[in-house]
């Protein structure tokens, strides 16, 4: 038996935080936005603007930020190396899990945030990124920005068209953190924290504390 669930979405307000209306002169013409910034930038911004179920105010600065995000994704394609596999397995699998869950639960804004974090990490890789790294980023962004990602996938010959490809799967064992933060108490009061390896011995922990 199928259950039909309706989720109420928030309203996009004008930049003055008021409901858009012609009389207030704060209406945004989507055609003008697409012509200036592109359809994918508008799609990303609409997903990133805030919680799907909450009202959010229009921001030109944030819209431009989404355009810069897309531009950075395009530029990082120039840093492809010949290495195989993911450069950072934990980053890859954590992002797959995060974006997969967020898209299903309509948490589009945090899905975009996770991809922005992934791109930030890619830009830190001194030896560039692998084709697998790039393909993964484009695949996870594809449902939100299909035009740009499909084109980049083709330009860099990364594999099958994204529209014909399977959604990536994450490996939970690759997501387990290898470090943990512990609180240090003295006479029942928290005095600080230490970061230790999961396989650290009790003696090691006591020495650090």
C-alpha positions in Angstrom: 0.0 0.0 0.0 1.4 3.4 -1.0 1.3 6.3 1.3 1.1 9.8 -0.2 2.9 12.3 2.0 2.7 16.0 1.2 5.5 18.3 2.5 4.7 22.0 2.7 7.5 24.1 1.3 8.5 27.5 2.5 8.0 30.8 0.6 10.8 32.7 -1.2 10.6 36.3 0.1 12.0 39.4 -1.5 15.4 40.7 -0.5 13.6 43.0 1.9 12.2 39.9 3.7 8.7 40.7 2.6 6.4 38.5 0.4 7.1 39.2 -3.3 4.5 41.3 -5.1 4.4 43.7 -8.0 3.1 46.5 -5.8 6.2 46.2 -3.6 8.5 46.0 -6.6 10.4 43.0 -5.1 9.5 40.3 -7.6 12.3 38.3 -9.1 12.0 37.3 -12.8 13.5 33.8 -13.2 14.0 34.2 -16.9 16.3 37.2 -16.2 18.3 35.2 -13.7 18.7 32.3 -16.1 19.8 34.6 -18.9 22.5 36.3 -16.6 23.7 33.4 -14.4 22.4 30.2 -16.1 19.8 27.7 -15.2 22.0 25.5 -13.1 23.1 28.5 -10.9 19.4 29.3 -10.3 18.7 25.6 -9.5 21.6 25.4 -7.0 20.6 28.6 -5.3 17.0 27.6 -4.9 18.2 24.4 -3.2 20.9 26.2 -1.1 18.8 29.2 0.0 17.5 27.4 3.1 15.4 24.7 4.7 12.9 23.5 2.1 10.0 23.8 4.6 11.0 27.3 5.8 10.6 30.8 4.3 13.9 32.3 2.9 14.8 35.7 1.6 16.3 36.2 -1.8 19.9 37.3 -1.8 21.8 38.4 -4.9 25.1 37.9 -3.1 24.3 34.2 -2.3 23.2 33.7 -5.9 26.5 35.0 -7.2 28.2 32.7 -4.7 26.5 29.7 -6.3 27.7 30.9 -9.7 31.3 31.0 -8.3 30.8 27.5 -6.9 29.9 26.2 -10.4 32.9 28.1 -11.9 35.2 26.5 -9.4 33.9 23.0 -10.2 34.6 23.7 -13.9 38.2 25.0 -13.1 39.1 22.0 -10.9 38.7 19.8 -14.0 42.0 21.3 -15.2 43.7 19.6 -12.2 43.0 16.0 -13.1 45.9 13.5 -12.6 46.4 9.9 -13.7 45.9 8.3 -10.3 43.2 5.6 -9.8 40.4 5.6 -7.2 39.4 8.2 -4.7 42.1 10.4 -3.3 40.4 10.5 0.1 38.2 7.4 0.7 36.6 8.8 3.8 35.7 12.1 2.2 34.2 10.3 -0.8 32.0 7.8 1.1 30.9 10.4 3.8 29.8 12.7 1.0 27.9 10.0 -0.9 26.1 9.0 2.3 25.3 12.7 3.3 24.0 13.8 -0.1 22.1 10.6 -0.7 20.3 10.9 2.6 19.7 14.6 2.3 18.2 14.4 -1.2 15.7 11.7 -0.1 14.7 13.7 3.0 14.4 17.0 1.1 17.4 18.6 2.9 18.7 20.1 -0.3 20.5 23.0 1.3 22.8 20.7 3.4 23.3 18.4 0.4 24.7 21.4 -1.5 26.8 22.4 1.6 28.3 18.9 1.6 29.4 19.2 -2.0 30.9 22.7 -1.3 32.9 21.1 1.5 34.0 18.3 -0.9 35.1 20.9 -3.5 37.1 22.8 -0.8 38.9 19.6 0.1 39.6 18.8 -3.6 41.2 22.2 -4.0 43.6 21.4 -1.1 45.0 18.2 -2.8 48.4 19.3 -3.9 48.7 16.7 -6.7 45.3 17.4 -8.1 42.3 15.0 -8.2 41.6 11.7 -9.9 39.0 11.2 -12.6 37.1 9.2 -10.0 37.1 12.1 -7.6 35.8 14.5 -10.3 33.2 12.0 -11.6 31.9 11.5 -8.1 31.5 15.3 -7.5 29.7 15.7 -10.8 27.4 12.7 -10.2 26.3 13.9 -6.7 25.6 17.4 -8.0 23.9 16.1 -11.1 20.3 16.0 -9.7 20.6 19.7 -8.8 22.7 21.0 -11.7 22.2 18.6 -14.6 23.4 20.7 -17.5 26.8 21.8 -16.3 27.7 18.4 -14.7 26.6 16.4 -17.8 28.7 18.7 -20.0 31.8 18.5 -17.8 31.5 14.7 -17.6 31.5 14.6 -21.4 34.3 17.2 -21.9 36.7 15.2 -19.6 35.5 11.8 -20.9 34.8 10.5 -17.4 32.4 7.8 -18.3 28.8 7.1 -19.4 26.4 10.0 -19.5 25.3 10.8 -15.9 21.7 10.4 -16.9 22.4 6.8 -17.7 24.6 6.0 -14.7 23.9 4.3 -11.4 23.9 6.4 -8.3 27.1 5.8 -6.3 27.0 3.7 -3.2 28.9 4.3 0.0 30.9 1.9 2.1 30.1 2.4 5.8 33.4 0.8 6.8 35.2 3.6 4.9 33.4 6.3 7.0 34.5 5.2 10.4 36.6 8.0 12.0 40.1 6.9 13.1 40.2 9.5 15.9 37.9 10.5 18.7 37.8 13.6 20.9 37.6 13.0 24.7 36.8 15.4 27.5 39.3 15.7 30.3 37.7 16.3 33.8 39.5 17.3 37.0 37.5 17.0 40.2 34.3 16.6 38.1 34.8 19.7 36.0 35.7 19.7 32.3 39.1 21.2 31.9 39.7 20.6 28.2 39.7 18.0 25.4 42.2 15.7 23.7 42.1 13.9 20.4 43.3 10.3 20.4 43.4 7.4 18.0 40.6 4.8 18.3 43.2 2.2 18.9 45.1 4.2 21.6 45.9 2.3 24.8 44.6 3.4 28.2 48.2 4.4 29.1 48.5 6.6 26.0 45.3 8.4 26.8 46.3 9.0 30.4 49.7 10.4 29.3 48.0 12.8 26.9 45.4 13.8 29.5 
